Amino acid sequence: MKDLIANFSAHLQDALATLQNFEFKAPDRAIQNVMITGLGGSGIGGSTILDLTISEAKVPVTVNKNYDIPAFVGRHTLVIACSYSGNTEETLQAVAKAEAQGAMIACISSGGQLKAKAEEKGYNCLSMIGGNAPRSMFAYPFVFLLYYLRAFGVIENDPQAAIHSAIDLLNAEEVSIRHDSEALAQKLQNTTVQILANAGFIGVAARIRQQLNENAKMLAWEAEVPEMNHNELVGWEGGTDQYSCLFLRNESDNPRNLKRMDIIREIIGEKTPHVFELQSKGKNNIERALYLIHYGDWLSYYLSELNQVDIMDIKSIDLLKSELSKIPL
Protein backbone atom coordinates (compact mmCIF):
# COMPACT_ATOMS: atom_id res chain seq x y z
CA MET A 1 0.00 0.00 0.00
CA LYS A 2 2.87 2.36 0.75
CA ASP A 3 4.20 1.89 -2.79
CA LEU A 4 0.73 2.35 -4.28
CA ILE A 5 0.24 5.62 -2.40
CA ALA A 6 3.70 6.79 -3.44
CA ASN A 7 2.82 6.06 -7.08
CA PHE A 8 -0.36 8.17 -7.10
CA SER A 9 0.96 10.72 -9.59
CA ALA A 10 2.26 7.87 -11.78
CA HIS A 11 -1.25 6.37 -11.75
CA LEU A 12 -2.67 9.69 -12.95
CA GLN A 13 -0.10 9.73 -15.76
CA ASP A 14 -0.89 6.12 -16.69
CA ALA A 15 -4.61 6.87 -16.80
CA LEU A 16 -3.94 9.70 -19.25
CA ALA A 17 -1.78 7.37 -21.35
CA THR A 18 -4.59 4.79 -21.44
CA LEU A 19 -6.92 7.39 -22.89
CA GLN A 20 -4.57 8.16 -25.79
CA ASN A 21 -5.43 4.84 -27.44
CA PHE A 22 -9.12 4.74 -26.52
CA GLU A 23 -11.82 5.56 -29.06
CA PHE A 24 -15.09 6.61 -27.46
CA LYS A 25 -18.18 5.27 -29.18
CA ALA A 26 -20.56 8.17 -29.66
CA PRO A 27 -24.02 7.90 -28.07
CA ASP A 28 -26.87 7.23 -30.49
CA ARG A 29 -29.20 9.74 -28.83
CA ALA A 30 -29.12 12.92 -26.79
CA ILE A 31 -27.89 12.71 -23.20
CA GLN A 32 -30.29 14.50 -20.86
CA ASN A 33 -28.82 13.32 -17.56
CA VAL A 34 -25.96 11.24 -16.18
CA MET A 35 -25.87 8.74 -13.33
CA ILE A 36 -22.55 7.45 -11.98
CA THR A 37 -23.04 4.22 -10.05
CA GLY A 38 -20.44 2.58 -7.83
CA LEU A 39 -19.49 2.01 -4.21
CA GLY A 40 -16.52 2.23 -1.89
CA GLY A 41 -13.10 2.78 -3.40
CA SER A 42 -14.61 2.34 -6.87
CA GLY A 43 -17.48 4.76 -6.32
CA ILE A 44 -15.80 7.63 -4.48
CA GLY A 45 -14.46 8.97 -7.78
CA GLY A 46 -18.03 9.74 -8.75
CA SER A 47 -18.61 11.79 -5.60
CA THR A 48 -15.48 13.88 -6.15
CA ILE A 49 -16.17 14.39 -9.87
CA LEU A 50 -19.74 15.45 -9.12
CA ASP A 51 -18.42 18.20 -6.85
CA LEU A 52 -15.80 19.36 -9.36
CA THR A 53 -18.11 19.51 -12.37
CA ILE A 54 -21.45 20.61 -10.88
CA SER A 55 -21.02 24.24 -11.95
CA GLU A 56 -19.99 23.22 -15.48
CA ALA A 57 -22.14 20.21 -16.36
CA LYS A 58 -24.72 20.95 -19.04
CA VAL A 59 -27.12 18.28 -17.78
CA PRO A 60 -27.85 16.94 -14.27
CA VAL A 61 -25.26 14.49 -12.92
CA THR A 62 -26.10 12.23 -9.98
CA VAL A 63 -24.25 9.57 -8.00
CA ASN A 64 -25.85 6.23 -7.09
CA LYS A 65 -24.58 3.85 -4.40
CA ASN A 66 -27.27 1.20 -4.27
CA TYR A 67 -28.81 -1.84 -5.92
CA ASP A 68 -31.76 0.28 -7.04
CA ILE A 69 -31.76 3.24 -9.41
CA PRO A 70 -33.99 6.31 -9.75
CA ALA A 71 -37.12 6.18 -11.87
CA PHE A 72 -35.87 9.02 -14.08
CA VAL A 73 -33.15 6.78 -15.57
CA GLY A 74 -34.19 6.06 -19.13
CA ARG A 75 -33.28 6.21 -22.81
CA HIS A 76 -31.63 9.61 -22.49
CA THR A 77 -29.61 8.73 -19.39
CA LEU A 78 -25.89 7.94 -19.56
CA VAL A 79 -25.08 5.47 -16.79
CA ILE A 80 -21.38 5.16 -15.96
CA ALA A 81 -20.75 2.06 -13.86
CA CYS A 82 -17.58 1.96 -11.73
CA SER A 83 -16.43 -1.33 -10.22
CA TYR A 84 -12.72 -2.04 -9.91
CA SER A 85 -13.21 -5.79 -9.61
CA GLY A 86 -16.11 -5.81 -12.02
CA ASN A 87 -18.02 -8.04 -9.61
CA THR A 88 -19.58 -5.58 -7.14
CA GLU A 89 -23.08 -6.98 -6.77
CA GLU A 90 -24.79 -3.66 -6.08
CA THR A 91 -23.26 -2.12 -9.21
CA LEU A 92 -24.11 -5.11 -11.39
CA GLN A 93 -27.72 -4.98 -10.18
CA ALA A 94 -27.91 -1.25 -10.86
CA VAL A 95 -26.55 -1.76 -14.39
CA ALA A 96 -29.08 -4.51 -15.09
CA LYS A 97 -31.89 -2.21 -13.99
CA ALA A 98 -30.49 0.66 -16.07
CA GLU A 99 -30.42 -1.62 -19.10
CA ALA A 100 -34.03 -2.62 -18.46
CA GLN A 101 -34.97 1.07 -18.37
CA GLY A 102 -33.23 1.66 -21.71
CA ALA A 103 -30.25 3.69 -20.52
CA MET A 104 -26.95 4.10 -22.34
CA ILE A 105 -24.16 2.30 -20.45
CA ALA A 106 -20.45 2.99 -20.05
CA CYS A 107 -18.07 1.20 -17.68
CA ILE A 108 -14.87 1.58 -15.68
CA SER A 109 -13.39 -1.72 -14.48
CA SER A 110 -10.32 -3.93 -14.39
CA GLY A 111 -12.26 -7.07 -15.31
CA GLY A 112 -14.92 -9.36 -13.91
CA GLN A 113 -18.56 -9.52 -14.93
CA LEU A 114 -18.86 -5.82 -15.67
CA LYS A 115 -16.04 -5.78 -18.21
CA ALA A 116 -17.32 -9.01 -19.76
CA LYS A 117 -20.76 -7.46 -20.14
CA ALA A 118 -19.27 -4.35 -21.72
CA GLU A 119 -17.32 -6.42 -24.24
CA GLU A 120 -20.36 -8.56 -25.04
CA LYS A 121 -22.67 -5.61 -25.60
CA GLY A 122 -20.19 -3.17 -27.10
CA TYR A 123 -20.30 -0.63 -24.28
CA ASN A 124 -17.55 1.92 -23.78
CA CYS A 125 -15.28 0.45 -21.11
CA LEU A 126 -12.14 2.05 -19.72
CA SER A 127 -9.85 -0.43 -18.01
CA MET A 128 -6.93 -0.44 -15.59
CA ILE A 129 -4.60 -3.07 -14.16
CA GLY A 130 -6.28 -5.42 -11.69
CA GLY A 131 -5.20 -7.16 -8.51
CA ASN A 132 -4.89 -4.19 -6.16
CA ALA A 133 -7.13 -2.80 -3.43
CA PRO A 134 -9.80 -0.67 -5.15
CA ARG A 135 -9.06 2.26 -2.84
CA SER A 136 -5.46 2.33 -4.10
CA MET A 137 -6.57 2.84 -7.70
CA PHE A 138 -8.49 6.09 -7.19
CA ALA A 139 -6.54 7.96 -9.89
CA TYR A 140 -7.98 5.85 -12.71
CA PRO A 141 -11.74 6.34 -12.21
CA PHE A 142 -11.10 9.98 -11.32
CA VAL A 143 -9.42 10.64 -14.67
CA PHE A 144 -11.69 8.30 -16.64
CA LEU A 145 -14.88 9.92 -15.33
CA LEU A 146 -13.68 13.38 -16.31
CA TYR A 147 -12.95 12.14 -19.81
CA TYR A 148 -16.28 10.36 -20.15
CA LEU A 149 -18.07 13.59 -19.27
CA ARG A 150 -15.88 15.51 -21.70
CA ALA A 151 -16.25 12.95 -24.52
CA PHE A 152 -20.04 12.94 -24.27
CA GLY A 153 -20.35 16.72 -24.14
CA VAL A 154 -21.46 16.99 -20.52
CA ILE A 155 -18.52 19.30 -19.73
CA GLU A 156 -16.68 21.52 -22.20
CA ASN A 157 -13.27 22.05 -20.63
CA ASP A 158 -10.56 19.56 -21.52
CA PRO A 159 -9.22 18.27 -18.16
CA GLN A 160 -5.84 17.20 -19.55
CA ALA A 161 -3.92 20.38 -18.71
CA ALA A 162 -5.31 20.47 -15.16
CA ILE A 163 -4.39 16.81 -14.55
CA HIS A 164 -0.87 17.33 -15.91
CA SER A 165 -0.41 20.36 -13.68
CA ALA A 166 -1.74 18.34 -10.73
CA ILE A 167 0.89 15.67 -11.43
CA ASP A 168 3.60 18.34 -11.40
CA LEU A 169 2.23 19.78 -8.16
CA LEU A 170 2.13 16.40 -6.40
CA ASN A 171 5.65 15.54 -7.49
CA ALA A 172 6.94 18.89 -6.26
CA GLU A 173 5.12 18.62 -2.93
CA GLU A 174 5.66 14.90 -2.26
CA VAL A 175 8.32 15.30 0.43
CA SER A 176 6.43 17.98 2.33
CA ILE A 177 3.12 16.09 2.06
CA ARG A 178 4.70 13.01 3.63
CA HIS A 179 6.38 15.03 6.37
CA ASP A 180 3.32 17.09 7.26
CA SER A 181 0.85 14.20 7.11
CA GLU A 182 3.06 12.11 9.40
CA ALA A 183 3.10 14.94 11.94
CA LEU A 184 -0.69 15.34 11.73
CA ALA A 185 -1.20 11.60 12.13
CA GLN A 186 0.50 11.76 15.53
CA LYS A 187 -1.99 14.44 16.61
CA LEU A 188 -5.06 12.57 15.37
CA GLN A 189 -4.14 9.19 16.83
CA ASN A 190 -6.60 7.84 19.42
CA THR A 191 -9.36 10.24 18.37
CA THR A 192 -12.52 9.94 16.32
CA VAL A 193 -12.03 12.38 13.45
CA GLN A 194 -14.55 14.75 11.91
CA ILE A 195 -13.40 15.94 8.47
CA LEU A 196 -15.09 19.23 7.73
CA ALA A 197 -15.19 20.63 4.19
CA ASN A 198 -16.91 23.41 2.34
CA ALA A 199 -19.57 22.63 -0.24
CA GLY A 200 -17.78 21.44 -3.37
CA PHE A 201 -15.20 19.38 -1.48
CA ILE A 202 -17.38 17.02 0.55
CA GLY A 203 -16.45 14.20 -1.85
CA VAL A 204 -12.80 14.79 -1.01
CA ALA A 205 -13.65 14.72 2.70
CA ALA A 206 -15.51 11.43 2.18
CA ARG A 207 -12.47 9.98 0.41
CA ILE A 208 -10.20 10.87 3.34
CA ARG A 209 -12.73 9.41 5.78
CA GLN A 210 -12.85 6.16 3.79
CA GLN A 211 -9.07 5.92 3.86
CA LEU A 212 -9.01 6.37 7.63
CA ASN A 213 -11.68 3.66 7.90
CA GLU A 214 -10.00 1.07 5.69
CA ASN A 215 -6.31 1.81 6.03
CA ALA A 216 -6.05 2.99 9.64
CA LYS A 217 -9.08 1.08 11.04
CA MET A 218 -10.45 4.30 12.57
CA LEU A 219 -13.96 5.63 12.91
CA ALA A 220 -14.41 9.04 11.28
CA TRP A 221 -17.08 11.08 9.61
CA GLU A 222 -17.35 14.01 7.21
CA ALA A 223 -19.50 17.13 7.44
CA GLU A 224 -20.25 19.91 4.97
CA VAL A 225 -20.37 23.67 5.47
CA PRO A 226 -22.85 25.34 5.47
CA GLU A 227 -25.25 22.38 5.98
CA MET A 228 -23.66 21.24 9.26
CA ASN A 229 -24.20 24.74 10.67
CA HIS A 230 -27.93 24.04 10.76
CA ASN A 231 -27.82 20.82 12.78
CA GLU A 232 -24.56 19.01 13.48
CA LEU A 233 -22.85 22.03 15.02
CA VAL A 234 -25.23 21.71 17.98
CA GLY A 235 -24.08 18.10 18.40
CA TRP A 236 -20.65 19.43 19.31
CA GLU A 237 -22.17 20.64 22.57
CA GLY A 238 -21.66 17.01 23.59
CA GLY A 239 -18.12 16.93 22.20
CA THR A 240 -15.09 15.88 24.24
CA ASP A 241 -11.36 15.52 23.71
CA GLN A 242 -11.89 12.00 22.37
CA TYR A 243 -12.90 13.73 19.13
CA SER A 244 -10.80 15.71 16.69
CA CYS A 245 -11.77 17.99 13.82
CA LEU A 246 -9.83 18.46 10.59
CA PHE A 247 -10.85 21.49 8.50
CA LEU A 248 -10.17 21.25 4.75
CA ARG A 249 -9.68 24.72 3.29
CA ASN A 250 -9.29 25.97 -0.29
CA GLU A 251 -8.71 29.32 -1.94
CA SER A 252 -11.79 28.71 -4.07
CA ASP A 253 -14.15 28.20 -1.12
CA ASN A 254 -17.06 30.62 -0.80
CA PRO A 255 -15.78 33.57 1.29
CA ARG A 256 -18.86 33.42 3.49
CA ASN A 257 -18.19 29.74 4.19
CA LEU A 258 -14.57 30.50 5.05
CA LYS A 259 -15.81 32.96 7.64
CA ARG A 260 -18.19 30.30 8.94
CA MET A 261 -15.22 27.95 9.34
CA ASP A 262 -13.39 30.52 11.46
CA ILE A 263 -16.36 30.75 13.81
CA ILE A 264 -16.96 26.97 13.84
CA ARG A 265 -13.32 26.40 14.77
CA GLU A 266 -13.76 28.59 17.85
CA ILE A 267 -16.95 26.77 18.87
CA ILE A 268 -15.49 23.28 18.43
CA GLY A 269 -12.24 24.38 20.05
CA GLU A 270 -14.13 24.88 23.31
CA LYS A 271 -14.91 21.13 23.35
CA THR A 272 -11.66 19.58 22.16
CA PRO A 273 -8.07 20.77 21.76
CA HIS A 274 -7.68 18.54 18.70
CA VAL A 275 -8.66 21.02 16.00
CA PHE A 276 -6.51 21.26 12.88
CA GLU A 277 -6.56 22.81 9.40
CA LEU A 278 -5.35 21.44 6.09
CA GLN A 279 -4.95 24.07 3.39
CA SER A 280 -4.92 22.74 -0.15
CA LYS A 281 -2.44 23.81 -2.80
CA GLY A 282 -3.03 24.31 -6.50
CA LYS A 283 -4.21 26.78 -9.12
CA ASN A 284 -7.55 25.07 -9.83
CA ASN A 285 -9.96 22.74 -8.06
CA ILE A 286 -8.67 19.58 -9.75
CA GLU A 287 -5.19 20.32 -8.41
CA ARG A 288 -6.57 21.22 -4.98
CA ALA A 289 -8.73 18.10 -4.77
CA LEU A 290 -5.91 15.76 -5.80
CA TYR A 291 -3.51 17.45 -3.38
CA LEU A 292 -5.92 16.90 -0.46
CA ILE A 293 -6.64 13.32 -1.53
CA HIS A 294 -2.96 12.43 -1.75
CA TYR A 295 -2.33 14.07 1.62
CA GLY A 296 -5.22 12.05 3.07
CA ASP A 297 -3.81 8.83 1.65
CA TRP A 298 -0.49 9.41 3.38
CA LEU A 299 -2.29 10.47 6.56
CA SER A 300 -4.13 7.15 6.61
CA TYR A 301 -0.87 5.27 6.01
CA TYR A 302 0.92 6.90 8.93
CA LEU A 303 -2.11 6.37 11.19
CA SER A 304 -2.11 2.68 10.25
CA GLU A 305 1.50 2.52 11.40
CA LEU A 306 0.76 4.31 14.66
CA ASN A 307 -2.29 2.13 15.27
CA GLN A 308 -0.22 -0.99 14.50
CA VAL A 309 -2.86 -2.41 12.17
CA ASP A 310 -2.62 -4.28 8.88
CA ILE A 311 -3.30 -1.60 6.28
CA MET A 312 -4.39 -4.19 3.71
CA ASP A 313 -6.77 -6.11 5.97
CA ILE A 314 -10.50 -5.72 5.31
CA LYS A 315 -11.72 -8.86 7.05
CA SER A 316 -15.00 -7.22 8.12
CA ILE A 317 -15.89 -6.51 4.49
CA ASP A 318 -14.77 -9.98 3.44
CA LEU A 319 -16.98 -11.53 6.13
CA LEU A 320 -19.97 -9.49 4.98
CA LYS A 321 -19.46 -10.54 1.37
CA SER A 322 -19.04 -14.17 2.39
CA GLU A 323 -22.31 -14.16 4.31
CA LEU A 324 -24.13 -12.37 1.49
CA SER A 325 -22.86 -14.93 -1.00
CA LYS A 326 -24.95 -17.53 0.81
CA ILE A 327 -28.13 -15.58 0.06
CA PRO A 328 -29.44 -15.68 -3.54
CA LEU A 329 -29.86 -12.29 -5.20
Salt bridges, closest charged atoms under 4 A:
ASP28 OD1 - ARG29 NH1 2.55
ASP68 OD1 - LYS97 NZ 2.39
GLU99 OE1 - LYS117 NZ 3.15
GLU99 OE2 - LYS121 NZ 3.30
GLU156 OE2 - LYS58 NZ 2.93
GLU173 OE1 - LYS281 NZ 2.99
GLU174 OE2 - ARG178 NE 2.97
GLU174 OE1 - HIS294 NE2 2.74
ASP180 OD1 - HIS179 ND1 3.14
GLU214 OE1 - ARG135 NH1 3.21
GLU222 OE1 - ARG209 NE 2.80
GLU251 OE1 - ARG288 NH2 3.94
ASP262 OD1 - ARG249 NH1 3.14
GLU277 OE2 - ARG249 NH1 3.03
GLU277 OE2 - ARG265 NH1 3.22
GLU287 OE2 - LYS283 NZ 3.34
ASP297 OD1 - ARG207 NH2 3.06
ASP313 OD2 - LYS315 NZ 3.16
GLU323 OE2 - LYS326 NZ 2.94
